[in-house]
Amino acid sequence: MKLKFFAMPVLLVLLLCTAYAQTNQPLHERWNSYKKCETVEEAKLFIDKRNFSSIYSFVQPESELISKFEPIKEDTFGNSGRLFLKIYEFQTWIAFKKIDGRWVMTMDENELLEHLTASWIKTEIGGVIYVSSAPLSPEALKEAETFVRKNDELQKLFAINLPDFHYYYAKVGEEASNIVGEMNKGAGKARYRAIKSVECADHVHELVHIYAFEFGNGNPFVDEGVATTFGNSDMSQSPQKAAEVLALLNEGGYQKYLDGATFSRANLERKSVYALAQLTMTYWYKKFGMEKVKRLLQAECDATLDIKKYIEDNFEKADETNSNLAQFLRAKL
């Protein structure tokens, strides 16, 4: 009798595991098929056209980086889903949506986030809709008011008015992991007029991404350079950071990190590529103006674009930029 009593739960677990595997196979299969792509044209079949350049620059099928991504699990909710991936000690996810019966990778997580937070509270503050599992604290409300003022400033800088967007405010712990994909307080991500952040109601870096996405969404070095220029304080202010950024410049110049996989790998290895991107974009913005920065954001959407040539044709030669950046950094040492 004991043996039969024990066997039933085991059988039930096996059936549940089998059902889970069957339910969750589609996204794993799409990912494994995508990794076999060898050309841009092949990769386009797996990715939402609006998001092609951005995702492809990060996870090029033929790159060394993608071989290090390990699929962990996946969730599907109707026509939206996500595949969790692990690389080094980091965990992240790629969102999917079903288009004409085919799962495609996307950066548009809005439908997915709406499902995950269906029972959460919505609080509108100055045109921004905060979505949280509990009422925002007085401190968070003050942060939100500051955020709204900064949003107004960015509207003027980018010369566009955005419709209402959602700000998902997650608590540290399982909630943060489930909504943001990150565990650290202050971590945040932005996708298509939706910010998701861990116990922070004033994430200006991600807000800048929201605006930049309206113009283009492609090269990580350019995108993060814009977000850190207008959304962060000087990241290379200290002598130590300045020395780290100078070392990156001496290893091949800023143009080395225009390659999306190289930039992403360096960031995962905790090199100061964000600080380099910020310094570079700040320099171009001050020298050439906001209109050229916006045109660069638009141009980078083209996955076939030679972005180094575009920058040299429309800004200046790489050697000149690198020389001036090195001069700025040496002054901080």
C-alpha positions as a Markdown table, in Angstrom:
| # | Residue | x | y | z |
|---|---|---|---|---|
| 1 | Met | 0.0 | 0.0 | 0.0 |
| 2 | Lys | 2.9 | 2.4 | 0.9 |
| 3 | Leu | 4.4 | 1.7 | -2.5 |
| 4 | Lys | 1.2 | 2.5 | -4.4 |
| 5 | Phe | 0.7 | 5.7 | -2.2 |
| 6 | Phe | 4.2 | 6.8 | -3.2 |
| 7 | Ala | 3.9 | 5.9 | -6.9 |
| 8 | Met | 0.8 | 8.1 | -7.5 |
| 9 | Pro | 2.5 | 11.4 | -6.7 |
| 10 | Val | 5.5 | 10.5 | -8.7 |
| 11 | Leu | 3.3 | 9.6 | -11.7 |
| 12 | Leu | 1.4 | 12.9 | -11.2 |
| 13 | Val | 4.7 | 14.9 | -11.2 |
| 14 | Leu | 5.9 | 13.1 | -14.3 |
| 15 | Leu | 2.6 | 13.9 | -16.1 |
| 16 | Leu | 2.8 | 17.5 | -15.0 |
| 17 | Cys | 6.5 | 17.8 | -16.2 |
| 18 | Thr | 5.5 | 16.2 | -19.5 |
| 19 | Ala | 2.6 | 18.6 | -19.9 |
| 20 | Tyr | 4.9 | 21.6 | -19.0 |
| 21 | Ala | 7.5 | 20.5 | -21.5 |
| 22 | Gln | 4.9 | 20.1 | -24.2 |
| 23 | Thr | 3.3 | 23.5 | -23.4 |
| 24 | Asn | 6.6 | 25.3 | -23.3 |
| 25 | Gln | 8.4 | 23.7 | -26.3 |
| 26 | Pro | 7.5 | 26.2 | -29.0 |
| 27 | Leu | 9.6 | 29.1 | -27.7 |
| 28 | His | 12.6 | 26.8 | -27.0 |
| 29 | Glu | 12.3 | 25.4 | -30.5 |
| 30 | Arg | 12.1 | 28.9 | -32.1 |
| 31 | Trp | 15.2 | 29.9 | -30.1 |
| 32 | Asn | 17.2 | 26.9 | -31.1 |
| 33 | Ser | 16.2 | 27.4 | -34.7 |
| 34 | Tyr | 17.2 | 31.0 | -34.6 |
| 35 | Lys | 20.6 | 30.2 | -33.3 |
| 36 | Lys | 21.2 | 28.2 | -36.5 |
| 37 | Cys | 20.7 | 31.3 | -38.7 |
| 38 | Glu | 23.8 | 32.4 | -40.6 |
| 39 | Thr | 22.5 | 35.5 | -42.5 |
| 40 | Val | 20.6 | 38.6 | -41.7 |
| 41 | Glu | 17.8 | 37.6 | -44.1 |
| 42 | Glu | 17.4 | 34.2 | -42.2 |
| 43 | Ala | 17.3 | 36.0 | -38.9 |
| 44 | Lys | 14.6 | 38.4 | -40.0 |
| 45 | Leu | 12.1 | 35.5 | -40.2 |
| 46 | Phe | 12.4 | 35.0 | -36.5 |
| 47 | Ile | 12.0 | 38.6 | -35.3 |
| 48 | Asp | 9.3 | 41.3 | -35.2 |
| 49 | Lys | 10.3 | 43.6 | -38.1 |
| 50 | Arg | 10.1 | 46.7 | -35.9 |
| 51 | Asn | 12.6 | 45.2 | -33.5 |
| 52 | Phe | 15.0 | 43.4 | -35.9 |
| 53 | Ser | 18.0 | 45.7 | -35.6 |
| 54 | Ser | 17.9 | 45.9 | -31.8 |
| 55 | Ile | 17.5 | 42.2 | -31.0 |
| 56 | Tyr | 19.8 | 41.1 | -33.8 |
| 57 | Ser | 22.6 | 43.4 | -32.7 |
| 58 | Phe | 22.5 | 41.8 | -29.3 |
| 59 | Val | 22.0 | 38.1 | -30.2 |
| 60 | Gln | 23.5 | 37.5 | -33.6 |
| 61 | Pro | 23.1 | 33.8 | -34.3 |
| 62 | Glu | 26.7 | 33.4 | -35.5 |
| 63 | Ser | 28.2 | 35.4 | -32.6 |
| 64 | Glu | 30.2 | 33.8 | -29.8 |
| 65 | Leu | 27.9 | 35.5 | -27.3 |
| 66 | Ile | 24.8 | 33.6 | -28.2 |
| 67 | Ser | 26.5 | 30.3 | -27.6 |
| 68 | Lys | 26.7 | 31.2 | -23.9 |
| 69 | Phe | 23.0 | 31.8 | -23.5 |
| 70 | Glu | 21.3 | 29.0 | -21.7 |
| 71 | Pro | 17.5 | 28.7 | -22.0 |
| 72 | Ile | 16.0 | 28.1 | -18.5 |
| 73 | Lys | 12.2 | 28.2 | -18.8 |
| 74 | Glu | 9.4 | 29.9 | -20.6 |
| 75 | Asp | 6.0 | 31.3 | -20.1 |
| 76 | Thr | 3.2 | 31.7 | -22.6 |
| 77 | Phe | 0.0 | 33.8 | -22.2 |
| 78 | Gly | -2.2 | 33.5 | -25.2 |
| 79 | Asn | -0.4 | 35.3 | -28.0 |
| 80 | Ser | 2.5 | 36.6 | -25.9 |
| 81 | Gly | 5.3 | 34.8 | -24.1 |
| 82 | Arg | 8.8 | 35.0 | -22.8 |
| 83 | Leu | 11.8 | 32.8 | -22.8 |
| 84 | Phe | 14.2 | 33.0 | -19.8 |
| 85 | Leu | 17.9 | 32.9 | -20.6 |
| 86 | Lys | 20.9 | 32.7 | -18.4 |
| 87 | Ile | 24.4 | 34.0 | -19.3 |
| 88 | Tyr | 27.3 | 34.1 | -16.9 |
| 89 | Glu | 25.6 | 35.0 | -13.5 |
| 90 | Phe | 22.9 | 37.0 | -15.2 |
| 91 | Gln | 19.3 | 36.0 | -16.0 |
| 92 | Thr | 17.1 | 37.8 | -18.5 |
| 93 | Trp | 14.3 | 37.1 | -20.9 |
| 94 | Ile | 13.4 | 37.7 | -24.5 |
| 95 | Ala | 9.7 | 38.5 | -25.2 |
| 96 | Phe | 7.8 | 36.7 | -28.0 |
| 97 | Lys | 4.5 | 37.3 | -29.7 |
| 98 | Lys | 2.5 | 35.2 | -32.1 |
| 99 | Ile | 2.1 | 36.8 | -35.5 |
| 100 | Asp | 0.2 | 34.8 | -38.2 |
| 101 | Gly | 0.6 | 31.6 | -36.1 |
| 102 | Arg | 4.4 | 32.0 | -35.7 |
| 103 | Trp | 6.3 | 33.0 | -32.6 |
| 104 | Val | 8.6 | 35.9 | -33.2 |
| 105 | Met | 11.1 | 37.7 | -30.8 |
| 106 | Thr | 10.0 | 41.2 | -29.9 |
| 107 | Met | 10.7 | 44.1 | -27.6 |
| 108 | Asp | 7.1 | 45.0 | -27.3 |
| 109 | Glu | 6.3 | 43.5 | -23.9 |
| 110 | Asn | 3.1 | 45.5 | -23.2 |
| 111 | Glu | 0.6 | 42.7 | -23.7 |
| 112 | Leu | 2.8 | 40.4 | -21.6 |
| 113 | Leu | 3.1 | 43.0 | -18.8 |
| 114 | Glu | -0.6 | 43.7 | -18.8 |
| 115 | His | -1.3 | 40.0 | -18.2 |
| 116 | Leu | 1.3 | 39.7 | -15.4 |
| 117 | Thr | -0.1 | 42.8 | -13.6 |
| 118 | Ala | -3.8 | 42.4 | -14.3 |
| 119 | Ser | -4.8 | 42.8 | -10.7 |
| 120 | Trp | -2.3 | 45.6 | -9.8 |
| 121 | Ile | -3.2 | 49.2 | -8.9 |
| 122 | Lys | -3.0 | 51.9 | -11.5 |
| 123 | Thr | -2.1 | 55.5 | -10.4 |
| 124 | Glu | -1.9 | 58.3 | -13.0 |
| 125 | Ile | 0.5 | 61.1 | -12.2 |
| 126 | Gly | 1.0 | 63.8 | -14.8 |
| 127 | Gly | 0.3 | 61.6 | -17.8 |
| 128 | Val | 2.3 | 58.6 | -16.5 |
| 129 | Ile | 0.4 | 55.6 | -15.4 |
| 130 | Tyr | 2.1 | 53.8 | -12.5 |
| 131 | Val | 1.2 | 50.2 | -12.1 |
| 132 | Ser | 2.0 | 48.6 | -8.7 |
| 133 | Ser | 0.9 | 45.6 | -6.6 |
| 134 | Ala | 0.3 | 47.9 | -3.6 |
| 135 | Pro | -0.4 | 51.7 | -3.2 |
| 136 | Leu | 2.7 | 53.8 | -3.8 |
| 137 | Ser | 4.4 | 55.0 | -0.6 |
| 138 | Pro | 4.7 | 58.8 | 0.1 |
| 139 | Glu | 8.4 | 58.6 | -0.9 |
| 140 | Ala | 7.6 | 56.9 | -4.2 |
| 141 | Leu | 4.9 | 59.5 | -4.9 |
| 142 | Lys | 7.5 | 62.2 | -4.5 |
| 143 | Glu | 9.8 | 60.4 | -6.8 |
| 144 | Ala | 7.0 | 60.1 | -9.4 |
| 145 | Glu | 6.4 | 63.8 | -9.3 |
| 146 | Thr | 10.1 | 64.5 | -10.0 |
| 147 | Phe | 9.9 | 61.9 | -12.8 |
| 148 | Val | 7.0 | 63.8 | -14.4 |
| 149 | Arg | 9.0 | 67.0 | -14.4 |
| 150 | Lys | 11.9 | 65.3 | -16.0 |
| 151 | Asn | 9.6 | 63.8 | -18.6 |
| 152 | Asp | 8.4 | 67.3 | -19.5 |
| 153 | Glu | 12.0 | 68.4 | -20.0 |
| 154 | Leu | 12.7 | 65.4 | -22.3 |
| 155 | Gln | 9.7 | 66.1 | -24.3 |
| 156 | Lys | 11.2 | 69.5 | -25.1 |
| 157 | Leu | 14.6 | 68.1 | -25.8 |
| 158 | Phe | 13.4 | 65.5 | -28.2 |
| 159 | Ala | 10.7 | 67.8 | -29.6 |
| 160 | Ile | 7.9 | 65.1 | -29.4 |
| 161 | Asn | 4.9 | 64.5 | -27.2 |
| 162 | Leu | 4.3 | 60.9 | -26.2 |
| 163 | Pro | 0.9 | 59.5 | -25.4 |
| 164 | Asp | 0.4 | 58.1 | -21.9 |
| 165 | Phe | 2.8 | 55.3 | -21.0 |
| 166 | His | 3.0 | 52.8 | -18.2 |
| 167 | Tyr | 5.6 | 52.6 | -15.4 |
| 168 | Tyr | 5.6 | 49.2 | -13.7 |
| 169 | Tyr | 6.8 | 49.5 | -10.1 |
| 170 | Ala | 8.0 | 46.1 | -8.7 |
| 171 | Lys | 9.1 | 45.2 | -5.2 |
| 172 | Val | 12.4 | 43.6 | -4.5 |
| 173 | Gly | 12.2 | 39.8 | -4.6 |
| 174 | Glu | 10.2 | 37.4 | -6.7 |
| 175 | Glu | 8.0 | 40.2 | -7.9 |
| 176 | Ala | 11.0 | 42.1 | -9.3 |
| 177 | Ser | 12.3 | 38.9 | -11.0 |
| 178 | Asn | 8.9 | 38.2 | -12.5 |
| 179 | Ile | 8.2 | 41.7 | -13.8 |
| 180 | Val | 11.6 | 43.3 | -14.5 |
| 181 | Gly | 13.8 | 40.2 | -14.9 |
| 182 | Glu | 16.2 | 41.8 | -12.4 |
| 183 | Met | 16.6 | 41.5 | -8.6 |
| 184 | Asn | 18.5 | 44.6 | -7.6 |
| 185 | Lys | 16.8 | 47.7 | -6.2 |
| 186 | Gly | 16.9 | 50.5 | -8.8 |
| 187 | Ala | 17.3 | 48.2 | -11.8 |
| 188 | Gly | 15.0 | 49.0 | -14.7 |
| 189 | Lys | 14.3 | 48.4 | -18.4 |
| 190 | Ala | 12.2 | 50.2 | -21.0 |
| 191 | Arg | 10.3 | 48.9 | -24.0 |
| 192 | Tyr | 7.8 | 50.8 | -26.2 |
| 193 | Arg | 6.4 | 53.4 | -23.8 |
| 194 | Ala | 6.6 | 50.9 | -20.9 |
| 195 | Ile | 9.1 | 51.2 | -18.1 |
| 196 | Lys | 9.6 | 48.4 | -15.5 |
| 197 | Ser | 11.7 | 49.2 | -12.5 |
| 198 | Val | 12.6 | 47.7 | -9.1 |
| 199 | Glu | 11.4 | 50.0 | -6.2 |
| 200 | Cys | 12.3 | 53.2 | -8.2 |
| 201 | Ala | 9.7 | 55.6 | -9.5 |
| 202 | Asp | 12.2 | 58.0 | -11.1 |
| 203 | His | 14.2 | 56.0 | -13.6 |
| 204 | Val | 15.3 | 58.7 | -16.0 |
| 205 | His | 17.8 | 56.5 | -17.9 |
| 206 | Glu | 14.9 | 54.2 | -19.0 |
| 207 | Leu | 12.7 | 57.2 | -19.7 |
| 208 | Val | 15.3 | 58.5 | -22.2 |
| 209 | His | 15.2 | 55.0 | -23.9 |
| 210 | Ile | 11.4 | 55.5 | -24.3 |
| 211 | Tyr | 12.1 | 58.7 | -26.2 |
| 212 | Ala | 15.0 | 57.3 | -28.2 |
| 213 | Phe | 12.8 | 54.3 | -29.2 |
| 214 | Glu | 10.4 | 56.7 | -30.9 |
| 215 | Phe | 13.2 | 57.6 | -33.4 |
| 216 | Gly | 15.0 | 54.4 | -33.7 |
| 217 | Asn | 16.1 | 51.3 | -31.8 |
| 218 | Gly | 19.1 | 49.5 | -33.0 |
| 219 | Asn | 22.7 | 49.9 | -32.0 |
| 220 | Pro | 23.4 | 49.3 | -28.2 |
| 221 | Phe | 26.4 | 51.6 | -28.1 |
| 222 | Val | 24.3 | 54.5 | -29.6 |
| 223 | Asp | 21.2 | 53.7 | -27.6 |
| 224 | Glu | 23.0 | 53.4 | -24.2 |
| 225 | Gly | 25.1 | 56.4 | -25.1 |
| 226 | Val | 21.9 | 58.5 | -25.5 |
| 227 | Ala | 20.3 | 57.1 | -22.4 |
| 228 | Thr | 23.3 | 57.7 | -20.2 |
| 229 | Thr | 24.0 | 61.2 | -21.6 |
| 230 | Phe | 20.5 | 62.5 | -20.7 |
| 231 | Gly | 19.7 | 60.1 | -17.9 |
| 232 | Asn | 22.8 | 59.7 | -15.8 |
| 233 | Ser | 25.5 | 61.8 | -14.1 |
| 234 | Asp | 29.0 | 61.7 | -15.4 |
| 235 | Met | 30.0 | 58.0 | -15.3 |
| 236 | Ser | 33.8 | 58.6 | -15.9 |
| 237 | Gln | 34.1 | 61.4 | -13.3 |
| 238 | Ser | 36.5 | 59.5 | -10.9 |
| 239 | Pro | 40.1 | 59.0 | -11.8 |
| 240 | Gln | 39.6 | 55.2 | -11.6 |
| 241 | Lys | 36.7 | 55.2 | -14.0 |
| 242 | Ala | 38.4 | 57.7 | -16.3 |
| 243 | Ala | 41.4 | 55.3 | -16.5 |
| 244 | Glu | 39.2 | 52.4 | -17.3 |
| 245 | Val | 37.5 | 54.2 | -20.1 |
| 246 | Leu | 40.8 | 55.4 | -21.5 |
| 247 | Ala | 42.0 | 51.8 | -21.5 |
| 248 | Leu | 39.0 | 50.9 | -23.7 |
| 249 | Leu | 39.8 | 53.7 | -26.1 |
| 250 | Asn | 43.4 | 52.5 | -26.3 |
| 251 | Glu | 42.2 | 49.0 | -27.1 |
| 252 | Gly | 40.5 | 49.9 | -30.4 |
| 253 | Gly | 38.6 | 53.2 | -29.9 |
| 254 | Tyr | 34.9 | 53.8 | -29.5 |
| 255 | Gln | 34.2 | 52.3 | -32.9 |
| 256 | Lys | 35.1 | 48.8 | -31.7 |
| 257 | Tyr | 32.0 | 48.8 | -29.5 |
| 258 | Leu | 29.6 | 49.8 | -32.3 |
| 259 | Asp | 29.4 | 46.1 | -32.8 |
| 260 | Gly | 26.4 | 45.0 | -30.8 |
| 261 | Ala | 27.8 | 41.7 | -29.6 |
| 262 | Thr | 31.1 | 43.2 | -28.7 |
| 263 | Phe | 29.4 | 45.9 | -26.6 |
| 264 | Ser | 27.1 | 43.4 | -24.9 |
| 265 | Arg | 29.9 | 41.0 | -24.1 |
| 266 | Ala | 32.1 | 43.8 | -22.6 |
| 267 | Asn | 29.2 | 45.0 | -20.5 |
| 268 | Leu | 28.5 | 41.5 | -19.2 |
| 269 | Glu | 32.2 | 41.3 | -18.4 |
| 270 | Arg | 31.7 | 44.5 | -16.3 |
| 271 | Lys | 33.9 | 46.7 | -18.5 |
| 272 | Ser | 33.1 | 50.4 | -18.5 |
| 273 | Val | 31.5 | 50.5 | -22.0 |
| 274 | Tyr | 28.5 | 52.4 | -20.7 |
| 275 | Ala | 30.8 | 55.2 | -19.5 |
| 276 | Leu | 32.5 | 55.2 | -22.9 |
| 277 | Ala | 29.2 | 55.3 | -24.7 |
| 278 | Gln | 28.1 | 58.2 | -22.5 |
| 279 | Leu | 31.3 | 60.2 | -23.1 |
| 280 | Thr | 31.2 | 59.7 | -26.8 |
| 281 | Met | 27.5 | 60.6 | -27.2 |
| 282 | Thr | 27.9 | 63.6 | -24.9 |
| 283 | Tyr | 30.8 | 64.9 | -27.0 |
| 284 | Trp | 28.8 | 64.5 | -30.2 |
| 285 | Tyr | 25.7 | 66.1 | -28.8 |
| 286 | Lys | 27.6 | 69.2 | -27.6 |
| 287 | Lys | 29.6 | 69.5 | -30.8 |
| 288 | Phe | 27.0 | 68.7 | -33.4 |
| 289 | Gly | 23.6 | 69.2 | -31.7 |
| 290 | Met | 20.4 | 67.3 | -31.0 |
| 291 | Glu | 19.1 | 67.1 | -34.5 |
| 292 | Lys | 22.1 | 65.1 | -35.6 |
| 293 | Val | 21.7 | 62.8 | -32.6 |
| 294 | Lys | 18.1 | 62.1 | -33.6 |
| 295 | Arg | 19.1 | 61.4 | -37.2 |
| 296 | Leu | 21.6 | 58.9 | -35.9 |
| 297 | Leu | 18.9 | 57.2 | -33.9 |
| 298 | Gln | 16.8 | 56.9 | -37.0 |
| 299 | Ala | 19.7 | 55.7 | -39.2 |
| 300 | Glu | 20.8 | 53.0 | -36.8 |
| 301 | Cys | 17.5 | 51.1 | -37.4 |
| 302 | Asp | 18.9 | 49.8 | -40.7 |
| 303 | Ala | 20.6 | 46.5 | -39.9 |
| 304 | Thr | 22.5 | 46.7 | -43.2 |
| 305 | Leu | 23.9 | 50.2 | -42.3 |
| 306 | Asp | 27.7 | 50.6 | -42.0 |
| 307 | Ile | 27.2 | 52.6 | -38.8 |
| 308 | Lys | 30.9 | 53.5 | -38.5 |
| 309 | Lys | 30.9 | 55.0 | -42.0 |
| 310 | Tyr | 27.7 | 56.8 | -41.3 |
| 311 | Ile | 29.2 | 58.4 | -38.2 |
| 312 | Glu | 32.4 | 59.4 | -40.0 |
| 313 | Asp | 30.3 | 60.9 | -42.9 |
| 314 | Asn | 27.9 | 62.8 | -40.7 |
| 315 | Phe | 29.9 | 63.6 | -37.6 |
| 316 | Glu | 33.7 | 63.2 | -37.9 |
| 317 | Lys | 36.5 | 60.7 | -38.3 |
| 318 | Ala | 36.8 | 58.1 | -35.6 |
| 319 | Asp | 40.4 | 59.1 | -34.9 |
| 320 | Glu | 39.4 | 62.7 | -34.2 |
| 321 | Thr | 36.7 | 61.6 | -31.8 |
| 322 | Asn | 39.0 | 59.2 | -30.0 |
| 323 | Ser | 41.7 | 61.7 | -29.7 |
| 324 | Asn | 39.4 | 64.3 | -28.1 |
| 325 | Leu | 37.8 | 61.8 | -25.8 |
| 326 | Ala | 41.3 | 60.6 | -24.6 |
| 327 | Gln | 42.2 | 64.3 | -23.9 |
| 328 | Phe | 39.0 | 64.7 | -21.8 |
| 329 | Leu | 39.8 | 61.5 | -19.8 |
| 330 | Arg | 43.5 | 62.3 | -19.2 |
| 331 | Ala | 42.4 | 65.6 | -17.7 |
| 332 | Lys | 40.5 | 63.6 | -15.0 |
| 333 | Leu | 43.4 | 61.5 | -14.0 |
